[in-house]
Amino acid sequence: TVLEQDTPLFEEFVGEVTGSLEVSLRAQITGVLMSKHFDDGSLVTEGQKLFSIDPRAPLAEQANARAGLPAARADLARARQDVDRYGPLVKENAISKQIYDNAVAAMQAAQAQVSANQAVVDQASLGVEYATVTAPLTGRIGAAQVFAGDLITAGTTVLAEVSEDDPVWVYFSISEAKLLDYERRYRGGTPKADDPIRQVRMTLSDGTAYKLPGMIIFADRALDPRTGTYRLRAEFPNPQHQLYPGLFARIQVRADQRKGALLVPDRAVVQTLGKYFVTTVEADSKAQQVPVVPGPRYGGLWVIDKGLKPGDTVVVEGVQKARPGVPLKVTKVTYEQLQAPAPVAQPPGGATKD
């Protein structure tokens, strides 16, 4: 029986999956690559060790920096002793204030030298730390672009690409006409975060529907003047890491709500020479072919704009055999029965075969 219900209408756009964070790994020191510690294309976790660069040069710099620190601290201690010793004497006018001021200035210079030496030690220690390259985020890493023995240049050589893939982002574009229609309906307002208009669904390139819904989280500031399109971004959770950056997908965006829409299973609609027909069951259980004007699809159903009325019964199985005027043996089915998977036939006697 033709289904009558309020139905959300969706429009479909082509989108591309990207990581929500995509990072090009570059070393922060120059040196020879010793080894890598991951499998190309694997999942990595934040802080995981990925590459080792020869640490001998930064270790030598660290040792050299540390060697100068004790002497600077000794100079500071000596300068402080002079200040402590000259303080009471200057109060009793036993020495000139110039001598005391010079001692204070020497102490401050010694303190500055200690701070400078400590900064050099800290910088050298960072170099030692940078000899181990770790994952900056949890996600999927690509193939290493360098190999053991390669000379790595700080800030220049790309080691690998890593993407955070939970959640993923999907970029897609809508036409200028669609944008203007949206603006007319919402009068320039921005829907709230939980507004159903923001929720989107995704179908992968092989036709399978992605189970988890997404949400539009970004709209560009302007149209692209070269293409006349407006870019949007949707975010989808990806806990099972099924979605890979670079995948193409079809994004279904809720465009409107049709009140009292008439729906039939899409298998009931037949296209012939550019025209659409459904086969109805008349009161005398005979078939009748009816031309219809189909609207948008909704899941496995098709909205019929013209040609049917509530209460009509349409043929969904054996449509090719149900020619006009042919008596039909009618078995009514529900929409739930049509969507249920077909039972698996068992061999006689209940035996199973491996």
N, C-alpha and C positions, 0 to 999 in steps of 0.2 A: 504494500500500500504506500502511495506517495506520502512522504513525510513532510509535515508542515511545522516549522520551528524558526525561531529567531536565530540567525546564523551570522557569525563573523566572517567577513570576506577578506581574503588575503591576496596580495599581489606579490609576484615572484621576481627576484633580481639575482644576478650572478655576482658572487663574492669570492674573495680569496682569503684563505686562512693564513694568519701570521702569528708569531709568538707575541704574547703581551709584553715581553721584554726580549730584545735581541741585542746581544753584546758581541763585539769583535774583541777577542782576547789579544792583548799586546803586552809584551814584557816591559818592565820598568827599569831594567838594567841591560847592558850590553854584555854578551858572553856567548859561549858555545853551549848548545842544547845537549844535555846529557841523556835524558830519557823522557818518555811520556808514560802516564800511569792510568790510562783509560782505554776502553774499546771504542773505536770510531762509531758514531751514531748511537751511543748508549745514553741512558739516563744518568745524570750526575746530580749530586746534592751540594748545596751551598757549603763552601769550605773544603770540598774534596780536593785532594792533591791531583793536579793534572800534568804539570811539566816540571822538570828539574833542570836548572841552568847551572853551569860550572860555578861554584861559589868561591873559588880560591881568590879571585881578585877582590871581591867585597870583603872577604875575611881578612885579607892583608890590609886593606884600608881601615877596617875596624881595629885591628891590632895596632896599626900606626897611630890612629886617633887616640886610642886608650893609653898609649905610651906617653903622650904629652900631658895627660890629665893630672897625674901625681905631681909633676913639677909645678904646674899652675896652682894646684891646691897648696903646695908647700910655700909658694910665693905669697899666697893669700894669708896663710897662717902667720908668716913672718911680718907682713904688713899690719895685721891685726894686733900683734904683740907690740909693734912700735906705737900704734895709736893708743893702746891700753897703757903703755909706759909713759907716753908723752902727755896724756890727759891730765894727771895730777900735777905734773911739773909746770904746765902752762898756766894752771890756776894760781900757782905760787910765784909766777913770773920767773921761774928758774930757767926757762927757755923761751925763745921768742915764739910768738903765735905763728910766724911764717913756717917754722920747723914743724909745728903740729899740723898746720894746714897741708903741708907737703906730704906728711905721713898719711893723713886722711885721703888725700888724692891718690896716693900710691895704693892704698887699700882698695879703693873703689876701682882702680884700674886692674888690680889683681882679681877682684870679684868678676869684672867683665871678662877677663881672660879665661877664668874658670868656666863661666857660662858659655863662652865661644867654643872652648874645647869640648864641653859637654854636648853642645849642638853638633859638632863634628862627629863625636862618638855616636850620637843618636842617628845621624844621617848615614853613617857607615853601617850601623846595625840594621837600618831599613834596607840597605842594599843586600845584606845577608838574607833578610826575610824575603825580599823580592826574588831571590834566586829560586824560590819555590812558588810556582804559579798555581793558585787554587781557584775553584769555581766560584764566581761572584753571586750565583743564584742557583736554584734548583730547576732543572729542565733537561732538554735534550741537546747533546753536543754533536757537531758535525765531524767530518774527517779532519784529522790534524793536517795542517798545511806546511808543517816543518818536520824534519826528521833529525834523529840523533846525529850530532856532528855539525849541524848547520850553525852558522854564526847568526845570532839574534841581535838585532839593533833595537835599542830601547825606544819605545814609543812609535816604532815604524813597522816592524815585522808582525804580521798577523799570524797568531799561532793556531787559532780555531775560532769557529762561530758557535755560540751557545744561545739557546732560546728557552725562555720560560713558557711551557706549553699548558699550564694549568693556572689560570684560565687562558684561553686563546682569544685572539681578536679576529674578526672577519670584517674586511672593508668592502663596501658595495656602494654603488652610485644610483641615484634616481634622476629622472629627467626634470627639466625645468618646469614642464607642465604639471608633473606630479607634485613638485614642491609648491607651486602656486595653489594647486587644489588643496593641499594640506594647510597652507596658510589661510585660505578662505574658511575652511572648516573650523580651524582653531583660532582664527583671528589674531594670529601672531603670538599667541601665548605658548608657553613651554609646558608640556605635560609633566605631571609629577612623576617621581621615580617609580612609583608602583602602578602607574597608569597602564592599562592593557595595551595601549597603542605602542608602548615601548617594547613590549615582549615580541620576540621573533622566534621562528623555527627554522631548522636547517635540513636540507636534503642533500646527501652526498652525491658525487658524480655517478655512482652506480645505481642510484635510485632509492637507496635505503634512507629512511628518515632517522636523523640523529635524535636520540630519546630525550636529551636534556634541553630545555628551552634556553634561549639567550635573551639579552636585554640590550637595547640601544643605549650606548653610554656617551656617544660623541657625535656632534654634527659640525661640519666644517663652517668656517666663517663666511665663505663666499662660494659662488659657483665657479667651476672651471671654465673660463671663457673659450678654451680650445674645443671642448666637447659639449658644453652646455649642460653639464650634469653636476649634481650636488652630492658630495661624499658623506657617507655615514659609517659609523663603526659600531658593531655589536660584539658583546662579550659572551662567551660560552664557557661553562665549566667543562673541564676535561680530566676528571679524576683517574680515568683508566688509560690516559695517554693515547687515545684512539685517533685524535686529530693531529695531523702533522702540518707544520708551516709549509705553505706552497700549495696546499690542496685547493681545488676549486669546488664550490658548492653553490646550491641555489637557496637563497634566503627568502622565506615567506614573511612578509610584513603585513600586519593587520591594517587594512585600509578603511573598512566601514563595517556597519552592522546592518544586515538586511532583516527587516521585520517580517515575520510570517513567510519566510522563503519556502518554496516547494523543492524538495530534494528527492532524487532517485539515485540508485547505485550507478556508477559510471558505466558498468557493463550493460545496463539497459539501453544506453544511447547508441544508435547506429548512425554512421555518417555515410552518405551516398551522394556522390557528385556535388560535394560542397553543402549539402543539406543534411539536417539532423532529424532523426525519427526515433520514436519509441513505440513499442507494441503494447497496447492496452488490452485488458480482458473486459469484454462487454458483459451486460447482464445475462445474456444467453450463453456465457462461457465461450464465446468465439473471439478470435483474435481480430484486432483492428490496428492498422498502422496509422500513427498520428504524427504529423510534422510538429516539431518543437523548436523553440529558440533557447538554446542553452546559455547560461551565464557562467560565472566562475565556478571552479571546482573547490570542494571543501573536503579534504581527506580523500576517502574513497567514494564520495558522493558528488553529484553534479547538481547545481542550482538550475532550475528550469524557469526561465522568465516568461515564456508564453507556450500555450499548447496543452497544459494539464491543469487540473483543478484538484483541490483537496478531496481525498477519498478515492481517487482513481487507483486502479491496480495495474501494475506494469509487469511485463515478462522479463525475468533476469536470467533464466536458463532456457536454452533451446530457442533463442530468438530467431535464428536463421530458419528454423522449421515452422515457426508460428506465422504462417502467411495470412494475409487478410481473409476473414471468413472461415478459417480452419477451426473446427471444434478443439477445445483445449481441455486437457486433464489438469486441473489446477491444484497445486499444493502451495499453500501460503507459507512464506518464510519471513522471519524478522531480520532487521538489519544486523542484530548481534550474531545471528546464525550465519549470515553471509560473511562477516568479518572473522569468524572463528576458523582456525586452521582445520583442514580436512583430516579425518582420522586415518591413522596408518593401518592398512589392511594386514591382518595376521594370517599366516599359513593355516590350512585346515588342521584341526585338532589342537590348536594353540601352540604348536611347536614353533620355535624360533630358529632362524638360520643365521650363523655368524657370517 
